[in-house]
């Protein structure tokens, strides 16, 4: 039989998806380890992920965690920074810093062949870092320069002000670091954070060509890692009355717009509905915001809406950099598109286009074993398991146009938005 390659195959939505369930182990120090063996990949990725404690350590200097994490490779009691660089290069290995609102950590990617050789040196970074004064001075100079450069970008400033208004100036999520925060950092701050605040409630996620022998090796080297067990009380956020912040920049040729609000957690029954609403609005390149404001009006190169993930609840934001003279028009058009999705039925053609996009995007996000453990981690940290994605597929297959309208009306109220304009 000859295949006619000029005709695209039919798009078929799978009936269901199944995932290999991660295997869970508990190390001697109580740290949970999750791994998915994928012997077809001759590499291993190990990630140790700990709770960030920013919301509890309000007196902590803003940049303590940043400098601590980014100086772990600047030398240990056994090896200098140069020796560490040479070592990891020699064994084709990479070490990645993990730093976000809620998590701190370190990841190792190496070959199966060299895992036993590299893991002990990776362990050194977790407990034996020395934070040399000379390197700290260089890092501080680089960070201060970076802050100065970033301050000149309307997009960066817009995102900073959005966080500040959404979470509050005093909350760590809303704080904006400046050169003064860099200047006050001392080596003693890093040593204190390293010892007392870094490895809080850590978990380990492993994927690749992992055998029982490798798991035993991890247990041997990380099972005695000093860890801190703490009960985390998650912050609660709520939307307030419309807040508009304008920061004019006379010389700017564009304005950066940020519009958004607090949202619901991933385990909420309406979460998938709002997720779909967001895709229709601006969650992919064929979304309504792109068609209206980029393609039809030419006011921006890119505009999109997205959902930011937090443990307690997510948040939603529209982001765009627009031609300065069209700022107010663009804001008006954003609300018009929201209103249309809330009150006008979605056509069957658009419905199926977006449905097919969401199915394809969902399936493509599991195209490798590394992505599989990453997806597991993201929902595990929200208190869920891989059945979340099976439920997501079921929602995609069955949602109706009226479901999108109802969810939009329920959760997006113009009077509870944070609006930021810089430029």
QUIJOLIN-V139390 format. One record per helix or strand of 3 or more residues. SS is the DSSP state (2 for helix, 1 for strand). FROM is the first residue (numbers start at 1). TO is the last residue. If there is no record, write none. Layout:
BEGIN
SS;FROM;TO  SS;FROM;TO
END
This chain:
BEGIN
1;23;26  1;32;37  1;43;51  2;64;70  2;81;90  1;94;99  1;103;111  2;115;127  2;133;150  2;154;167  2;172;174  2;179;183  2;187;196  1;203;208  2;212;222  1;243;247  1;254;262  2;271;283  2;288;296  1;300;308  1;315;323  2;324;343  2;348;364  2;369;380  2;387;398  2;401;411  2;414;416  1;418;422
END
